[in-house]
Amino acid sequence: MGAHGRALQEAARLKLSIVVPAFNEERLIAGSLAAIRAAAGVFDAEGWELIVCDNNSTDRTAEIARAADATVVFEPHNQISRARNRGAAAACGEWLLFVDADSLPSRELFADLKEAIGSGRVLGGGSTVATDEDALPVRAALAFWNAMSRSLRWAAGAFVYCEAAAFRSVGGFSEELYASEELDLSRRLKRLARVEGREFRILHRHPLRTSARKFHLYGWGELARVFLRFLAHPRLALRSAKECSPWYDGRR
């Protein structure tokens, strides 16, 4: 068998493709990729790969990702759905995991992920989240989200996993949405899981540690106005990058 044939055979055996969408993340992405690599060691026997989608960054995001030995792909349109889909299109793994570039997954969380994947009962899911922020409003907001996530089985966008075939079957992340795309994908994957007699599981024993920077960069007043617009005009607001400014205005 030639080198190309061996490479294809090895790629086909990959268990997990980790996709990190990144827009102007030079401050945090090195730490995130280091944490991901350390955590992904639990999959060494099965094989895994790390893909960063540079979502039209104007800083050193792509350079830092390449230095961390990640495969870097490019998506010119600033939209997290497109960035995740572009990364998934380059993936070879049987399973996909989407992790945000400001997040620090632990080895314990990846061990829980490996257990879920290996059970045969799970089609996809997410994880509860935590931060190092001690402010009561932040802790209350995260506690509320985590309760909603577990009861309604909604995956937080910072950590979404699913079988690659299932992801492609349901059409991936909606490119009509600039926010809440993870909730839309959760809904479609849960429907498929019910049809197949499987589970959409939210991992909760070891929450994903992620950045609380939006609370500091925007403040409660500005964030509240954004979410009120989502509630008042969800169809319009979620389809506009301008209305979803905390994700797209470049503040970091």
N, C-alpha and C positions, 0 to 999 in steps of 0.2 A: 504494500500500500504506500502511495506517495505521501509527501509531507502535507499536501493539501487535503488528501483524504483523511489522514490522521487528525488534522486540525478540525475537520468537520465532525468526525466521530467524537472527539473530545468535547466539542461545543454542544453536541446533541446530548451528552451525558450531564451537562451542567444542571444542578438542581435549582439554583437561585440566581436571578439577575436583580441586582440592587440598582435602582434608578434614582438619581439625585437631580432634581431640577434646580437651576441656580441662575439668579439674575443679580449681578453686582454684589456678590457674596465674599469678596476677598478678605473681609475681616473675620468671618466665622467658618468658612468652608474647610480650611485645613484641619481645624479641630474636629469638625464633623466627620470628615473622611477618615481621620485617624481612629475615631471612636467606632465608626462603621467597620473598618478593617479589623480592629481588635475583636469586636463582637462577632463578626462573620466567621471567625476561626472555628466556631462550632459546626460550620458547614464544610470544613476543609475536605473531609472524606468524600462528600457528595459533589463538590465543585461549585464555585460561585464566581460571579464577575461583578465589577463595579463600573457603572456608566454614569457620567455626569452630562446633563444636557445644559450647555451654555445658552441661556435664553436672551441672546443679544446683549451681553454684558459690555460695559465700557471700561471696566477695571481689569484686574489681574485674575479674575475668577478662573478662566480656562487655563491659564498658565499654572496656577496653583494646583488645579485638578490634575493636569498632566504630570506635574512633579510628584504628585501622590500616586502615580501609576494607574490612574483611572482612564478608561476609554472616554474620550470627549466627543460629543456630537453637538451640532449647532441647530438652533431653532430661531429664525430671525424675527418672528412675530411674538411680541411680549404678551404671553398668556400661559399661565401655569398648566392648563389642560394640554395645550399644544406641546409644551416642553416635556411633560410626562409621556405623552403619546409618542413623541419623537424618540425619547429614550427607550421606550418599550419596543419601538419598531426595530431598534438595533440590538435588542436582547436575544440571547440564545437559551436562557434558562427555562425549565419546566414551570417555575414559579416566578412571579414578579413581586418585588417589594419596592415601594416608593417611600423614600425618606427625605424630608426637607433639609436644606443645607444649613439650617441653624439648629439642628437637633443632634443629640448625643445618645444614641441607643447603647444599652448595656449588653454584655455577654449573656446575662440572665434573661433579658428580653428575647434575644435571638434564640436562646435555648427553648423558651416557651414557643417561639415561632416554629422551630424545628419540630417540636412535639406535635403542634397543631397540624403541620404539613404531613408529618409521618403517620398521623392517625387514620388517614383515609376518609375521615368524616367531614373534613373542613374544605370548603371551596375558596374561602377568602375571609377577610376581616380587617381589624385595625388594632389599636392599642389605646389605653388611657394615657393621659399626659400629665407631666409635672414640670415645675420650674424651681429654680433656687430662690425665687422671689418670695419674701416673707410678708409682703403687704396683704392685709386682710382682704381688700377687694379682689386682688388677683387670685388669692387662694379660694375665695368664694366663687369666683367666675369659673375657675378650673374644676372645682367640686361639682358645680352645677352641670358643666359640660360633660364631665366623666359619668355622672349619673344618667344623663340623657343618652350618652354614647352606649352605655351598657344596657339600658332598658330598651332603647329603640334599635340597637345594633347599627349605629352610625359610626363609620370610621373617620377619625380625625385625619385631615389631609397630610399631616406631618408623618404619618405611618399607615400606609395602606398596603395590604398584601392580597394576592389572589393567584389562582392557577392561571398560567399564561393563556391556555386555551379558552378559559372562561372569559378572561379580559377581552380577548379578540372576538369571542362569540357575541358579547354584548356591545361591542363597538368602542371600547375604551372610554376615556374621559370625554365628556361632551365639550366640543369646541365652540358651542354657542354660549358657554358660561365662563365668566371671569372670576367667579367665587362660588362656593358651595358645590363645586364640581364633584367633590368627594362624597357628598350626601346623595347626589344624583347617581353616581356609580354604585354606592352602597345599595340603593334601592333596586337597581337592575341586577346586581349580583345576588341579592337576597332572593329575588324572584327566581333566578336560575337555580340557586341552591335548593329552594323548595321543590322545584320540578325534579331535581336530581336526588332528592332525599338527603341532602347534605346540610352543612351548617355555615353560617356567617358569624365568625367568632371574634369578639373583642377581648384581646389579651389584657389582663389587669393586675397580675401579681407583681410585675416589675414595669411600672409606667415609663414611657418614653420621656426623657428629659429634653425639654425644648426651650427656646429663648422666649422671654417675656418682653422683648424689646418694643413690640407694638404699643404696649401699655405706656411705656416711657416716651416713645417718639411722638405719639398722637394724643395721649391723654384721654381721660374718660369722656369728656364732652364731645370731642371730635369723633371718637369711636361710636358713641351713642347716636350721633347724627347719622353716621353711615348705616348703622343697623336699623334705625327708624326708617331710612329710605328703603332698605331691603324689605321691611315689613309692609310699608305703604305701597310700594310699586315693585314687587319682587321680579316680575318678568322683565321689566325694563332695566332695573338697577343691576341685576346679576349678569346682564348681557352687555354691560358697558364698563370698559376699563376705567374711565373717568369716575364713575360712581363707585368703583371698587378701589379707590385711591390708596388705602393702606397696603395693598398688595402690589401696586403698579407705579406709584409716583417716585420710586427710587430712593426714598429716605431709608437710611441704614445706620 
